[in-house]
Amino acid sequence: MAADDKIIISGEAVIHPDDLEEAFIRSSGPGGQNVNKVATAVQLRFNTAGAEGLSERVRERVLKFAGQRATKDGVIVIEAGRFRTQEQNRADARARLTELVAKAAEPPPKPRRKTKPTKGSVERRLKQKAGRSTVKKMRGRVDND
């Protein structure tokens, strides 16, 4: 993916390359001595407050889903250091951001419709309760008349 390409997720969620800021940092994990001298991990920052491609609903939801990865200023920080090369980590960070925004851009679920029990099921339940009640009454003391 070229750095100039915008990521289109849905009609109300588009990530422009201007909204992304990448910084390369030293990574922990595999790499041997290379880890100590080469900055392969990427720290991707996405400014949701200044992002034009996000609708207000998606902006609020993406910050909610980001949780601790979001700062008070509305910047989402994603760190990717799973791989040994900058390019793979860059692609991983962008994929994770895209997945997060796509989840936030999903339409809200349909509201739940309340249902009533059928007349027959209500009658069966009451009949069963009455039957249990008589069984329990029969367990009481017996009067000798």
C-alpha positions in Angstrom: 0.0 0.0 0.0 1.4 3.4 -0.9 1.6 6.1 1.7 -0.6 8.4 -0.4 -3.6 6.0 -0.6 -6.6 6.8 1.5 -8.2 3.8 3.2 -11.9 3.7 2.4 -13.8 1.6 5.0 -17.4 2.8 4.5 -19.4 5.8 3.4 -18.9 7.5 6.8 -15.4 6.3 7.5 -12.3 7.1 5.3 -8.8 7.4 6.7 -6.7 10.0 4.9 -2.9 9.7 5.0 -2.7 13.2 6.5 -4.4 12.0 9.6 -1.7 9.3 10.2 1.6 9.9 11.8 4.3 7.2 12.0 7.3 7.0 14.3 9.7 4.1 14.3 11.0 2.9 17.7 13.2 0.1 18.9 11.3 -3.1 19.2 11.5 -5.9 21.8 11.1 -9.5 20.6 12.9 -11.4 17.9 16.0 -10.0 16.1 19.0 -10.8 18.2 21.5 -8.0 18.4 19.7 -6.3 15.6 17.0 -5.3 18.1 19.4 -3.0 19.9 20.4 -0.9 16.9 17.5 -0.8 14.4 14.2 0.8 15.0 11.8 -1.7 13.4 8.7 -1.2 15.6 6.2 1.4 14.4 4.1 3.7 16.6 1.1 4.8 14.5 -0.9 7.8 15.6 -4.3 8.6 14.2 -5.9 11.9 15.1 -9.6 11.3 15.3 -10.4 14.8 16.4 -8.9 16.3 13.2 -10.0 13.5 10.8 -12.3 14.7 8.1 -13.2 11.3 6.8 -15.0 10.2 10.0 -18.6 11.0 10.8 -19.4 12.1 14.3 -21.0 8.7 15.2 -18.0 6.8 14.0 -15.6 9.2 15.7 -17.3 8.6 19.1 -17.4 4.9 18.7 -13.8 4.5 17.5 -12.6 6.3 20.6 -14.8 4.1 22.8 -13.5 0.9 21.1 -9.9 2.2 21.3 -10.0 2.3 25.1 -6.6 2.8 26.6 -5.0 3.3 23.2 -6.8 6.7 22.9 -5.4 9.8 24.5 -7.4 12.6 26.1 -6.9 14.7 22.9 -8.6 12.0 20.7 -5.4 10.5 19.2 -5.3 6.7 18.9 -1.8 5.2 19.3 -1.1 1.8 17.9 2.2 0.1 18.5 3.2 -2.7 16.2 6.4 -4.6 16.8 5.5 -8.2 16.0 7.7 -8.5 12.9 11.4 -8.0 12.2 10.9 -5.4 9.4 9.6 -1.9 9.4 7.3 -2.6 6.4 5.6 -5.6 8.0 5.1 -3.7 11.2 3.7 -0.7 9.3 1.3 -2.9 7.5 0.3 -4.6 10.7 -0.4 -1.3 12.5 -2.5 0.0 9.5 -4.4 -3.2 9.4 -5.2 -3.0 13.1 -6.3 0.6 12.8 -8.5 -0.3 9.8 -10.1 -3.1 11.7 -10.8 -0.8 14.7 -12.4 1.9 12.5 -14.4 -0.8 10.5 -15.8 -2.1 13.8 -16.8 1.4 14.8 -18.4 2.0 11.4 -20.7 -0.9 11.6 -24.4 0.1 11.7 -26.0 -0.1 15.1 -28.0 -3.3 15.8 -31.8 -3.3 15.2 -33.7 -2.6 18.4 -35.2 -5.6 20.1 -38.9 -6.2 19.7 -40.7 -7.2 22.8 -42.7 -10.5 22.6 -45.6 -11.8 24.6 -46.0 -15.4 25.7 -48.8 -17.2 23.8 -52.1 -17.8 25.6 -51.5 -21.5 25.6 -48.1 -21.2 27.2 -49.5 -19.0 29.9 -52.3 -21.5 30.6 -49.9 -24.4 30.7 -47.6 -22.6 33.1 -50.5 -21.7 35.5 -51.8 -25.3 35.3 -48.4 -26.6 36.2 -48.1 -24.2 39.1 -51.5 -25.3 40.4 -50.5 -28.9 40.2 -47.2 -28.3 42.1 -49.3 -26.4 44.7 -51.6 -29.3 45.3 -48.7 -31.8 45.6 -47.1 -29.6 48.3 -50.4 -29.2 50.2 -50.7 -33.0 50.3 -47.4 -33.1 52.2 -49.0 -31.4 55.3 -50.3 -33.0 58.5 -53.2 -35.4 58.3 -56.3 -34.7 60.5 -57.8 -37.8 62.1 -61.6 -37.2 62.2 
